[in-house]
Amino acid sequence: MSLYDKYVLPKFLNCACGSKPVEYQRKKVVPNAEGIVLEVGIGSGLNLPFYDNSKVTQIWGLDPSEELSSMAKETAKNLDLDVKFISSGAEEIPLPDNYFDTALVTYTMCTIPEVIRANIEIKRVLKDTGKLIFCEHGIAPDCKYC
């Protein structure tokens, strides 16, 4: 891992992905998560403040970046959230089949090297009755900051 990947990129991603337009979208989609949640690409934990704790029983955060996960752990601690962290890419999720009620993926697919493989894994760990909440880059028609 380069010095850039370890020290610069995590802080840059936290700043860029915490912008007003992105935060506006997070506020709309994250509260829809319920039950046992897998957050794919938890990053620095920018979604954590927007979970509806009355609907979520457990949060698992998946991310290959130890640096970003450290930031997310601090955010979870400050919010008094019990988040289970997994240091892994989405292409091989080390969890059982049909486990999650919700899979949350925000601004992450563009960073996954093998996106088809990751989607197969997400589907595998998601219950048949589960839901996928997906939010990616692009201008939303109701975005007042765009």
DSSP file (Angstrom, degrees, kcal/mol; ACC not computed):
  #  RESIDUE AA STRUCTURE BP1 BP2  ACC     N-H-->O    O-->H-N    N-H-->O    O-->H-N    TCO  KAPPA ALPHA  PHI   PSI    X-CA   Y-CA   Z-CA
    1    1 A M              0   0    0      0, 0.0     2,-0.1     0, 0.0     0, 0.0   0.000 360.0 360.0 360.0 134.0    0.0    0.0    0.0
    2    2 A S     >  -     0   0    0      1,-0.1     4,-1.8     4,-0.0     5,-0.2  -0.339 360.0-112.9 -79.4 163.5    1.3    3.4   -0.9
    3    3 A L  H  >>S+     0   0    0      1,-0.2     4,-3.0     2,-0.2     5,-0.7   0.865 119.6  55.8 -61.9 -36.2    1.6    6.4    1.4
    4    4 A Y  I  >>S+     0   0    0      1,-0.2     5,-2.8     2,-0.2     4,-1.4   0.946 108.2  46.6 -60.8 -48.9   -1.0    8.1   -0.7
    5    5 A D  I  45S+     0   0    0      1,-0.2    -1,-0.2     3,-0.2    -2,-0.2   0.836 119.1  41.8 -62.5 -33.5   -3.5    5.2   -0.2
    6    6 A K  I  <5S+     0   0    0     -4,-1.8    -2,-0.2     3,-0.1    -1,-0.2   0.878 131.6  14.3 -83.8 -39.9   -2.8    5.0    3.5
    7    7 A Y  I  <5S+     0   0    0     -4,-3.0     4,-0.4    -5,-0.2    -3,-0.2   0.770 129.6  33.1-112.3 -31.7   -2.7    8.7    4.5
    8    8 A V  I  X<S+     0   0    0     -4,-1.4     4,-2.3    -5,-0.7     3,-0.3   0.913 110.5  53.9 -95.0 -52.3   -4.2   10.9    1.8
    9    9 A L  H  ><S+     0   0    0     -5,-2.8     4,-3.0     1,-0.2     5,-0.3   0.881 104.8  53.1 -57.1 -46.0   -6.9    9.0    0.0
   10   10 A P  H  > S+     0   0    0      0, 0.0     4,-2.1     0, 0.0    -1,-0.2   0.914 113.1  44.0 -58.2 -41.4   -9.0    8.1    3.1
   11   11 A K  H  > S+     0   0    0     -4,-0.4     4,-2.0    -3,-0.3    -2,-0.2   0.883 114.1  50.4 -70.2 -37.6   -9.2   11.7    4.3
   12   12 A F  H  X S+     0   0    0     -4,-2.3     4,-3.1     2,-0.2     5,-0.3   0.937 111.2  48.1 -64.0 -46.5   -9.9   12.9    0.7
   13   13 A L  H  X S+     0   0    0     -4,-3.0     4,-2.8     1,-0.2    -2,-0.2   0.903 110.0  52.5 -61.6 -41.9  -12.7   10.3    0.3
   14   14 A N  H  < S+     0   0    0     -4,-2.1     4,-0.4    -5,-0.3    -1,-0.2   0.908 114.4  42.8 -59.7 -42.6  -14.2   11.3    3.7
   15   15 A C  H >< S+     0   0    0     -4,-2.0     3,-0.8     2,-0.2    -2,-0.2   0.948 117.7  43.8 -69.8 -49.9  -14.3   14.9    2.7
   16   16 A A  H >< S+     0   0    0     -4,-3.1     3,-1.1     1,-0.2     6,-0.2   0.896 115.9  47.0 -65.1 -41.1  -15.6   14.4   -0.9
   17   17 A C  T 3< S+     0   0    0     -4,-2.8    -1,-0.2    -5,-0.3    -2,-0.2   0.504 106.2  60.8 -81.8  -2.9  -18.2   11.9    0.1
   18   18 A G  T <  S+     0   0    0     -3,-0.8    -1,-0.2    -4,-0.4    -2,-0.2   0.210  77.3 128.3-103.9  13.4  -19.4   14.1    3.0
   19   19 A S  S <> S-     0   0    0     -3,-1.1     4,-2.9     1,-0.1     5,-0.2  -0.210  74.4-103.7 -67.4 162.3  -20.4   17.0    0.7
   20   20 A K  H  > S+     0   0    0      1,-0.2     4,-2.5     2,-0.2     5,-0.2   0.894 118.6  48.9 -57.1 -47.4  -23.8   18.5    1.0
   21   21 A P  H  > S+     0   0    0      0, 0.0     4,-1.4     0, 0.0    -1,-0.2   0.902 115.1  45.1 -62.7 -38.0  -25.4   16.9   -2.1
   22   22 A V  H  > S+     0   0    0      2,-0.2     4,-2.3    -6,-0.2    -2,-0.2   0.913 113.0  50.2 -70.4 -42.8  -24.1   13.5   -1.1
   23   23 A E  H  X S+     0   0    0     -4,-2.9     4,-2.4     1,-0.2    -1,-0.2   0.887 105.7  57.6 -61.6 -38.9  -25.3   14.0    2.5
   24   24 A Y  H  X S+     0   0    0     -4,-2.5     4,-0.8    -5,-0.2    -1,-0.2   0.906 109.1  44.9 -58.3 -43.0  -28.7   15.0    1.2
   25   25 A Q  H >X S+     0   0    0     -4,-1.4     4,-2.0     2,-0.2     3,-0.6   0.889 109.6  55.3 -69.6 -39.8  -29.0   11.7   -0.6
   26   26 A R  H 3X S+     0   0    0     -4,-2.3     4,-2.3     1,-0.2    -2,-0.2   0.920 103.6  55.6 -57.8 -43.9  -27.8    9.7    2.4
   27   27 A K  H 3< S+     0   0    0     -4,-2.4    -1,-0.2     1,-0.2    -2,-0.2   0.784 110.7  46.5 -60.5 -27.3  -30.5   11.3    4.6
   28   28 A K  H << S+     0   0    0     -4,-0.8    -1,-0.2    -3,-0.6    -2,-0.2   0.861 122.3  29.3 -83.7 -37.2  -33.1   10.0    2.1
   29   29 A V  H >< S+     0   0    0     -4,-2.0     3,-1.7     2,-0.1     4,-0.2   0.868 106.3  64.2 -96.9 -38.8  -31.9    6.4    1.7
   30   30 A V  G >< S+     0   0    0     -4,-2.3     3,-2.2     1,-0.3    22,-0.3   0.867  93.7  61.9 -60.5 -40.3  -30.2    5.2    4.9
   31   31 A P  G 3  S+     0   0    0      0, 0.0    -1,-0.3     0, 0.0    -2,-0.1   0.651  91.7  70.0 -62.3 -11.1  -33.3    5.5    7.1
   32   32 A N  G <  S+     0   0    0     -3,-1.7    -2,-0.2    -4,-0.1     2,-0.1   0.598  75.9 104.8 -79.3 -11.0  -34.9    2.8    4.9
   33   33 A A    <   +     0   0    0     -3,-2.2    19,-0.3    -4,-0.2     2,-0.3  -0.447  49.9 172.7 -70.4 143.1  -32.5    0.2    6.2
   34   34 A E        +     0   0    0      2,-0.1    22,-0.3    -2,-0.1    67,-0.1  -0.983  36.8   4.0-150.6 160.4  -34.1   -2.3    8.7
   35   35 A G  E    S-a   56   0A   0     20,-3.3    22,-1.9    -2,-0.3    23,-1.5  -0.409 119.3  -0.9  70.1-140.4  -33.3   -5.4   10.6
   36   36 A I  E    S-a   58   0A   0     21,-0.2    65,-2.0    20,-0.2    66,-1.9  -0.782  82.7-160.1 -86.6 119.9  -29.8   -6.9   10.3
   37   37 A V  E     -ab  59 102A   0     21,-3.1    23,-2.8    -2,-0.6     2,-0.6  -0.855  19.1-160.6-112.7 134.8  -28.0   -4.6    7.9
   38   38 A L  E     -ab  60 103A   0     64,-2.5    66,-2.9    -2,-0.4     2,-0.8  -0.963  11.1-160.1-106.2 116.0  -24.9   -5.1    5.8
   39   39 A E  E >   -ab  61 104A   0     21,-3.4    23,-2.8    -2,-0.6     3,-0.6  -0.868   9.8-151.6 -97.0 110.0  -23.3   -1.8    4.8
   40   40 A V  E 3  S+ab  62 105A   0     64,-2.4    66,-0.6    -2,-0.8    23,-0.1  -0.711  80.8   9.9 -84.3 118.8  -21.1   -2.6    1.8
   41   41 A G  T 3  S+     0   0    0     21,-2.3    -1,-0.3    -2,-0.6    22,-0.2   0.953  71.2 178.1  77.0  54.5  -18.3    0.0    1.7
   42   42 A I    X   +     0   0    0     20,-1.7     3,-2.4    -3,-0.6     4,-0.4   0.751  17.8 172.7 -62.9 -22.3  -18.9    1.5    5.1
   43   43 A G  T 3   -     0   0    0     19,-0.3    29,-0.5     1,-0.3    -1,-0.2  -0.211  65.9 -14.0  54.3-131.1  -15.9    3.7    4.5
   44   44 A S  T 3  S-     0   0    0     27,-0.2    -1,-0.3    -3,-0.1    31,-0.2   0.363 101.7 -99.2 -88.2   5.2  -15.4    6.4    7.1
   45   45 A G    X   +     0   0    0     -3,-2.4     3,-1.0    30,-0.1    -2,-0.1   0.728  69.8 149.5  89.6  22.8  -18.9    5.9    8.5
   46   46 A L  T 3  S+     0   0    0     -4,-0.4     4,-0.1     1,-0.3    -3,-0.1   0.734  72.7  52.5 -64.8 -21.8  -20.7    8.8    6.8
   47   47 A N  T >  S+     0   0    0     -5,-0.3     3,-2.2     1,-0.2     4,-0.4   0.724  85.6  87.9 -81.6 -21.3  -24.0    6.8    6.8
   48   48 A L  G X  S+     0   0    0     -3,-1.0     3,-1.1     1,-0.3    -1,-0.2   0.807  81.1  55.4 -54.4 -39.6  -24.0    6.0   10.5
   49   49 A P  G 3  S+     0   0    0      0, 0.0    -1,-0.3     0, 0.0    -2,-0.1   0.686 104.6  57.2 -67.2 -13.5  -25.8    9.1   11.7
   50   50 A F  G <  S+     0   0    0     -3,-2.2    -2,-0.2    -4,-0.1     2,-0.1   0.446  75.3 113.7-101.7  -0.4  -28.7    8.5    9.4
   51   51 A Y    <   -     0   0    0     -3,-1.1     2,-1.0    -4,-0.4     3,-0.1  -0.456  68.2-128.3 -68.5 143.4  -29.8    5.0   10.5
   52   52 A D    >>  -     0   0    0    -22,-0.3     3,-2.3   -19,-0.3     4,-1.2  -0.825  19.3-161.8 -91.1 101.0  -33.2    4.8   12.1
   53   53 A N  T 34 S+     0   0    0     -2,-1.0    -1,-0.2     1,-0.3    -2,-0.0   0.698  85.3  64.9 -61.4 -20.1  -32.3    2.9   15.3
   54   54 A S  T 34 S+     0   0    0      1,-0.2    -1,-0.3    -3,-0.1   -20,-0.0   0.690 111.2  35.9 -75.6 -16.4  -35.9    1.9   15.9
   55   55 A K  T <4 S+     0   0    0     -3,-2.3   -20,-3.3   -22,-0.1     2,-0.5   0.587 104.6  77.7-108.4 -15.6  -35.8   -0.2   12.7
   56   56 A V  E  <  +a   35   0A   0     -4,-1.2   -20,-0.2   -22,-0.3     3,-0.1  -0.843  44.1 176.2-104.7 129.2  -32.2   -1.5   12.8
   57   57 A T  E    S+     0   0A   0    -22,-1.9     2,-0.3    -2,-0.5   -21,-0.2   0.703  73.0   3.3 -99.6 -25.0  -31.3   -4.5   15.1
   58   58 A Q  E     -a   36   0A   0    -23,-1.5   -21,-3.1     2,-0.0     2,-0.4  -0.967  59.1-152.9-161.1 142.6  -27.7   -4.9   13.9
   59   59 A I  E     -ac  37  83A   0     23,-0.8    25,-2.6    -2,-0.3     2,-0.5  -0.984   6.1-169.8-122.7 130.0  -25.2   -3.2   11.6
   60   60 A W  E     -ac  38  84A   0    -23,-2.8   -21,-3.4    -2,-0.4     2,-0.5  -0.981  11.2-155.1-113.8 127.3  -22.3   -4.9    9.9
   61   61 A G  E     -ac  39  85A   0     23,-3.0    25,-2.9    -2,-0.5     2,-0.5  -0.917   7.4-166.4-108.0 122.1  -19.8   -2.6    8.1
   62   62 A L  E     +ac  40  86A   0    -23,-2.8   -21,-2.3    -2,-0.5   -20,-1.7  -0.911  23.7 140.4-109.0 126.8  -17.7   -4.1    5.3
   63   63 A D  E     - c   0  87A   0     23,-2.2    25,-0.7    -2,-0.5    26,-0.2  -0.925  44.6-145.6-162.9 140.1  -14.7   -2.3    3.9
   64   64 A P  S    S+     0   0    0      0, 0.0     2,-0.7     0, 0.0    25,-0.1   0.642  79.0  90.4 -80.8 -13.2  -11.3   -3.4    2.7
   65   65 A S     >  -     0   0    0      1,-0.2     4,-2.4    23,-0.2     5,-0.2  -0.743  53.9-169.8 -91.5 113.3   -9.6   -0.1    4.0
   66   66 A E  H  > S+     0   0    0     -2,-0.7     4,-2.0     2,-0.2    -1,-0.2   0.863  89.7  55.6 -63.8 -35.5   -8.4   -0.4    7.5
   67   67 A E  H  > S+     0   0    0      2,-0.2     4,-1.4     1,-0.2    -1,-0.2   0.935 110.9  42.1 -65.2 -46.9   -7.8    3.4    7.5
   68   68 A L  H  > S+     0   0    0      1,-0.2     4,-2.3     2,-0.2    -2,-0.2   0.902 112.5  54.7 -66.9 -39.7  -11.4    4.2    6.6
   69   69 A S  H  X S+     0   0    0     -4,-2.4     4,-2.7     1,-0.2    -1,-0.2   0.866 103.6  55.9 -62.0 -35.4  -12.7    1.5    9.0
   70   70 A S  H  X S+     0   0    0     -4,-2.0     4,-1.7     2,-0.2    -1,-0.2   0.904 108.3  47.9 -61.7 -40.4  -10.8    3.2   11.8
   71   71 A M  H  X S+     0   0    0     -4,-1.4     4,-2.0     2,-0.2    -2,-0.2   0.913 112.1  49.6 -65.2 -42.0  -12.6    6.4   11.0
   72   72 A A  H  X S+     0   0    0     -4,-2.3     4,-3.0   -29,-0.5    -2,-0.2   0.881 106.8  55.3 -65.2 -38.4  -15.9    4.6   11.0
   73   73 A K  H  X S+     0   0    0     -4,-2.7     4,-2.3     1,-0.2    -1,-0.2   0.900 108.2  49.0 -61.5 -39.7  -15.2    2.9   14.3
   74   74 A E  H  X S+     0   0    0     -4,-1.7     4,-2.3     2,-0.2    -1,-0.2   0.907 111.6  48.8 -66.6 -41.5  -14.6    6.3   15.9
   75   75 A T  H  X S+     0   0    0     -4,-2.0     4,-1.7   -31,-0.2    -2,-0.2   0.931 111.4  49.6 -62.4 -45.9  -17.9    7.6   14.4
   76   76 A A  H  <>S+     0   0    0     -4,-3.0     5,-2.9     1,-0.2     4,-0.5   0.909 110.8  50.4 -59.4 -42.8  -19.8    4.6   15.6
   77   77 A K  H ><5S+     0   0    0     -4,-2.3     3,-1.0     1,-0.2    -1,-0.2   0.917 109.8  49.9 -61.4 -44.3  -18.3    5.1   19.1
   78   78 A N  H 3<5S+     0   0    0     -4,-2.3    -1,-0.2     1,-0.3    -2,-0.2   0.791 114.3  45.0 -66.4 -28.0  -19.3    8.7   19.2
   79   79 A L  T 3<5S-     0   0    0     -4,-1.7    -1,-0.3    -5,-0.2    -2,-0.2   0.417 111.4-121.8 -92.9  -0.1  -22.9    7.8   18.1
   80   80 A D  T < 5 +     0   0    0     -3,-1.0     2,-0.4    -4,-0.5    -3,-0.2   0.898  60.5 151.2  57.0  43.8  -23.0    5.0   20.6
   81   81 A L      < -     0   0    0     -5,-2.9     2,-1.0    -6,-0.1    -1,-0.2  -0.868  46.8-137.3-105.5 138.4  -23.7    2.4   17.8
   82   82 A D        +     0   0    0     -2,-0.4   -23,-0.8    -3,-0.1     2,-0.4  -0.820  34.6 172.1 -94.2 100.1  -22.6   -1.2   18.0
   83   83 A V  E     -c   59   0A   0     -2,-1.0     2,-0.6   -25,-0.1   -23,-0.2  -0.922  26.8-143.4-112.4 132.8  -21.3   -1.9   14.6
   84   84 A K  E     -c   60   0A   0    -25,-2.6   -23,-3.0    -2,-0.4     2,-0.4  -0.857  22.0-150.6 -94.9 123.6  -19.5   -5.1   13.6
   85   85 A F  E     -c   61   0A   0     -2,-0.6     2,-0.5   -25,-0.2   -23,-0.2  -0.772  12.5-168.3-102.4 139.6  -16.7   -4.4   11.2
   86   86 A I  E     -c   62   0A   0    -25,-2.9   -23,-2.2    -2,-0.4     2,-1.3  -0.990  15.8-145.7-125.6 122.1  -15.4   -6.8    8.6
   87   87 A S  E     +c   63   0A   0     -2,-0.5     2,-0.3   -25,-0.2   -25,-0.1  -0.726  59.5 102.7 -88.3  94.3  -12.1   -6.0    6.8
   88   88 A S        -     0   0    0     -2,-1.3   -23,-0.2   -25,-0.7     2,-0.1  -0.983  69.5-106.0-165.6 156.0  -12.9   -7.4    3.3
   89   89 A G    >   -     0   0    0     -2,-0.3     3,-0.8   -26,-0.2   -26,-0.1  -0.440  38.1-112.6 -80.7 167.0  -13.8   -6.5   -0.2
   90   90 A A  T 3  S+     0   0    0      1,-0.2     3,-0.4    -2,-0.1    31,-0.2   0.587 106.1  78.3 -78.7 -10.0  -17.4   -7.2   -1.4
   91   91 A E  T 3  S+     0   0    0      1,-0.3     2,-0.3    30,-0.1    -1,-0.2   0.741 107.7  25.9 -72.3 -21.6  -16.2   -9.9   -3.8
   92   92 A E  S <  S-     0   0    0     -3,-0.8    -1,-0.3    29,-0.0    -3,-0.2  -0.767  75.2-170.7-142.2  92.9  -15.9  -12.4   -1.0
   93   93 A I        -     0   0    0     -3,-0.4     2,-2.2    -2,-0.3    -3,-0.1  -0.765  17.5-145.3 -89.7 115.1  -18.1  -11.6    2.0
   94   94 A P        +     0   0    0      0, 0.0    -1,-0.1     0, 0.0    -2,-0.0  -0.268  65.2  97.7 -80.4  56.1  -17.1  -14.0    4.9
   95   95 A L  S    S-     0   0    0     -2,-2.2    -2,-0.1     1,-0.0     4,-0.0  -0.928  77.6 -87.1-138.8 160.6  -20.7  -14.3    6.2
   96   96 A P    >   -     0   0    0      0, 0.0     3,-0.6     0, 0.0    -1,-0.0  -0.180  47.6 -92.2 -70.9 160.9  -23.4  -17.0    5.9
   97   97 A D  T 3  S+     0   0    0      1,-0.2    28,-0.3     2,-0.1    30,-0.1  -0.293 103.9  11.8 -62.6 151.2  -26.0  -17.2    3.1
   98   98 A N  T 3  S+     0   0    0     26,-2.6    -1,-0.2    28,-0.4    28,-0.2   0.841  88.3 127.1  51.0  45.8  -29.4  -15.5    3.6
   99   99 A Y    <   +     0   0    0     26,-1.8     2,-0.3    -3,-0.6    27,-0.2   0.804  47.0  70.2-101.7 -36.6  -28.3  -13.6    6.7
  100  100 A F  E     - d   0 126A   0     25,-2.9    27,-3.0     1,-0.1   -63,-0.2  -0.648  50.0-162.8 -99.0 142.3  -29.2   -9.9    6.1
  101  101 A D  E    S+     0   0A   0    -65,-2.0    30,-2.3    -2,-0.3     2,-0.4   0.781  86.3  22.0 -81.3 -31.9  -32.5   -8.2    6.0
  102  102 A T  E     -bd  37 131A   0    -66,-1.9   -64,-2.5    28,-0.2     2,-0.5  -0.999  59.4-161.9-139.2 138.6  -31.0   -5.1    4.2
  103  103 A A  E     -bd  38 132A   0     28,-2.3    30,-3.2    -2,-0.4     2,-0.5  -0.994  16.4-161.4-115.7 125.4  -27.9   -4.5    2.2
  104  104 A L  E     +bd  39 133A   0    -66,-2.9   -64,-2.4    -2,-0.5     2,-0.5  -0.926  12.3 176.2-111.0 124.8  -27.0   -0.8    1.9
  105  105 A V  E     +bd  40 134A   0     28,-3.0    30,-2.5    -2,-0.5     2,-0.5  -0.933   4.8 171.3-131.2 107.2  -24.6    0.3   -0.8
  106  106 A T  E     - d   0 135A   0    -66,-0.6    30,-0.2    -2,-0.5   -59,-0.1  -0.968  69.6 -24.2-123.3 121.6  -24.0    4.0   -1.1
  107  107 A Y  S    S+     0   0    0     28,-3.2    29,-0.1    -2,-0.5    -1,-0.1   0.848 109.9 102.6  54.5  41.1  -21.3    5.5   -3.4
  108  108 A T    >>  +     0   0    0     27,-0.3     3,-2.7     2,-0.1     4,-0.6   0.709  48.5  77.0-122.7 -37.2  -19.4    2.3   -3.4
  109  109 A M  G >4 S+     0   0    0      1,-0.3     3,-1.0     2,-0.2     6,-0.1   0.807  89.8  62.7 -55.4 -31.9  -19.9    0.3   -6.6
  110  110 A C  G 34 S+     0   0    0      1,-0.2    -1,-0.3     5,-0.0    -2,-0.1   0.650 105.0  48.3 -68.7 -12.7  -17.5    2.6   -8.6
  111  111 A T  G <4 S+     0   0    0     -3,-2.7    -1,-0.2     4,-0.0    -2,-0.2   0.510  85.7 100.2-103.6  -6.5  -14.7    1.5   -6.3
  112  112 A I    X<  -     0   0    0     -3,-1.0     3,-0.5    -4,-0.6     6,-0.0  -0.709  60.5-153.2 -87.3 120.8  -15.2   -2.3   -6.4
  113  113 A P  T 3  S+     0   0    0      0, 0.0     2,-0.6     0, 0.0    -1,-0.2   0.882  92.1  32.7 -60.2 -41.2  -12.8   -4.0   -8.8
  114  114 A E  T 3> S+     0   0    0      1,-0.2     4,-2.2     2,-0.1     5,-0.2  -0.704  71.7 169.5-118.2  78.1  -15.0   -7.0   -9.6
  115  115 A V  H <> S+     0   0    0     -2,-0.6     4,-2.4    -3,-0.5     5,-0.2   0.827  74.1  52.5 -65.4 -35.7  -18.5   -5.5   -9.4
  116  116 A I  H  > S+     0   0    0      2,-0.2     4,-2.0     1,-0.2    -1,-0.2   0.942 111.2  47.3 -65.7 -45.6  -20.4   -8.5  -10.8
  117  117 A R  H  > S+     0   0    0      1,-0.2     4,-2.0     2,-0.2    -2,-0.2   0.895 111.5  52.0 -60.2 -40.5  -18.8  -10.8   -8.4
  118  118 A A  H  X S+     0   0    0     -4,-2.2     4,-2.6     1,-0.2    -1,-0.2   0.907 108.0  50.8 -63.4 -42.3  -19.6   -8.4   -5.5
  119  119 A N  H  X S+     0   0    0     -4,-2.4     4,-2.3     1,-0.2    -1,-0.2   0.866 107.9  52.7 -65.5 -35.2  -23.2   -8.2   -6.5
  120  120 A I  H  X S+     0   0    0     -4,-2.0     4,-1.9     2,-0.2    -1,-0.2   0.910 111.4  47.2 -63.8 -41.7  -23.4  -12.0   -6.6
  121  121 A E  H  X S+     0   0    0     -4,-2.0     4,-2.1     2,-0.2    -2,-0.2   0.904 110.2  51.5 -66.7 -42.1  -22.0  -12.1   -3.0
  122  122 A I  H  X S+     0   0    0     -4,-2.6     4,-1.2     1,-0.2    -2,-0.2   0.928 111.2  48.3 -61.1 -44.2  -24.4   -9.4   -1.8
  123  123 A K  H  < S+     0   0    0     -4,-2.3    -1,-0.2     1,-0.2    -2,-0.2   0.883 108.9  55.0 -62.4 -38.1  -27.3  -11.4   -3.2
  124  124 A R  H  < S+     0   0    0     -4,-1.9   -26,-2.6     1,-0.2    -2,-0.2   0.908 112.4  40.4 -62.7 -43.5  -26.0  -14.5   -1.5
  125  125 A V  H  < S+     0   0    0     -4,-2.1   -25,-2.9   -28,-0.3   -26,-1.8   0.610  99.1  90.9 -84.6 -11.2  -25.9  -13.0    2.0
  126  126 A L  E  < S-d  100   0A   0     -4,-1.2   -28,-0.4   -28,-0.2   -25,-0.2  -0.692  84.3-114.5 -86.0 134.0  -29.2  -11.1    1.6
  127  127 A K  E >   -     0   0A   0    -27,-3.0     3,-1.7    -2,-0.4   -28,-0.1  -0.238  25.8-112.7 -60.2 154.5  -32.3  -13.0    2.7
  128  128 A D  E 3  S+     0   0A   0      1,-0.3    -1,-0.1   -30,-0.1    -2,-0.0   0.832 123.7  43.0 -58.2 -31.6  -34.8  -13.9   -0.1
  129  129 A T  E 3  S+     0   0A   0      2,-0.1    -1,-0.3     0, 0.0    -2,-0.1   0.370  98.1 110.5 -93.4   3.6  -37.2  -11.4    1.6
  130  130 A G  E <   -     0   0A   0     -3,-1.7     2,-0.4   -30,-0.2   -28,-0.2  -0.149  59.7-131.9 -75.5 171.3  -34.4   -8.8    2.1
  131  131 A K  E     -d  102   0A   0    -30,-2.3   -28,-2.3     2,-0.0     2,-0.5  -0.956   1.1-141.5-129.3 148.2  -33.9   -5.5    0.3
  132  132 A L  E     -d  103   0A   0     -2,-0.4     2,-0.6   -30,-0.2   -28,-0.2  -0.923  11.3-162.1-105.1 124.9  -31.1   -3.8   -1.4
  133  133 A I  E     -d  104   0A   0    -30,-3.2   -28,-3.0    -2,-0.5     2,-0.4  -0.951  17.6-179.1-107.9 121.1  -30.8   -0.1   -0.9
  134  134 A F  E     +d  105   0A   0     -2,-0.6     2,-0.4   -30,-0.2   -28,-0.2  -0.975  13.3 169.7-130.0 129.1  -28.5    1.4   -3.6
  135  135 A C  E     +d  106   0A   0    -30,-2.5   -28,-3.2    -2,-0.4   -27,-0.3  -0.977  11.4 168.2-141.4 125.7  -27.4    5.0   -4.1
  136  136 A E        -     0   0    0     -2,-0.4    -2,-0.0   -30,-0.2   -30,-0.0  -0.693  41.0 -61.5-129.1-178.8  -24.7    6.0   -6.6
  137  137 A H  S    S+     0   0    0     -2,-0.2     2,-0.2     2,-0.0    -1,-0.1  -0.290  76.9  91.8 -66.9 146.4  -23.3    9.1   -8.2
  138  138 A G  S    S-     0   0    0      2,-0.0     2,-0.6    -2,-0.0    -2,-0.0  -0.627  78.1 -73.0 144.5 160.6  -25.4   11.3  -10.4
  139  139 A I        -     0   0    0     -2,-0.2    -2,-0.0     2,-0.0     0, 0.0  -0.705  43.6-146.8 -85.1 122.5  -27.7   14.3  -10.2
  140  140 A A    >   -     0   0    0     -2,-0.6     3,-1.6     1,-0.1     6,-0.1  -0.644  17.6-125.3 -85.6 144.6  -31.0   13.5   -8.5
  141  141 A P  T 3  S+     0   0    0      0, 0.0    -1,-0.1     0, 0.0    -2,-0.0   0.743 109.7  44.3 -63.7 -21.9  -34.0   15.5   -9.8
  142  142 A D  T 3  S+     0   0    0      3,-0.0     2,-0.8     2,-0.0     3,-0.0   0.202  79.3 125.0-107.5  17.1  -34.8   16.7   -6.2
  143  143 A C    X   -     0   0    0     -3,-1.6     3,-0.7     1,-0.2  -118,-0.0  -0.661  38.2-171.9 -82.5 111.5  -31.3   17.6   -5.1
  144  144 A K  T 3  S+     0   0    0     -2,-0.8    -1,-0.2     1,-0.2    -2,-0.0   0.585  84.2  53.3 -78.7  -8.5  -31.4   21.2   -4.0
  145  145 A Y  T 3         0   0    0      1,-0.1    -1,-0.2  -125,-0.1  -125,-0.1   0.535 360.0 360.0-100.2  -8.3  -27.6   21.4   -3.7
  146  146 A C    <         0   0    0     -3,-0.7    -1,-0.1    -6,-0.1    -2,-0.1   0.470 360.0 360.0 -80.7 360.0  -26.8   20.1   -7.2
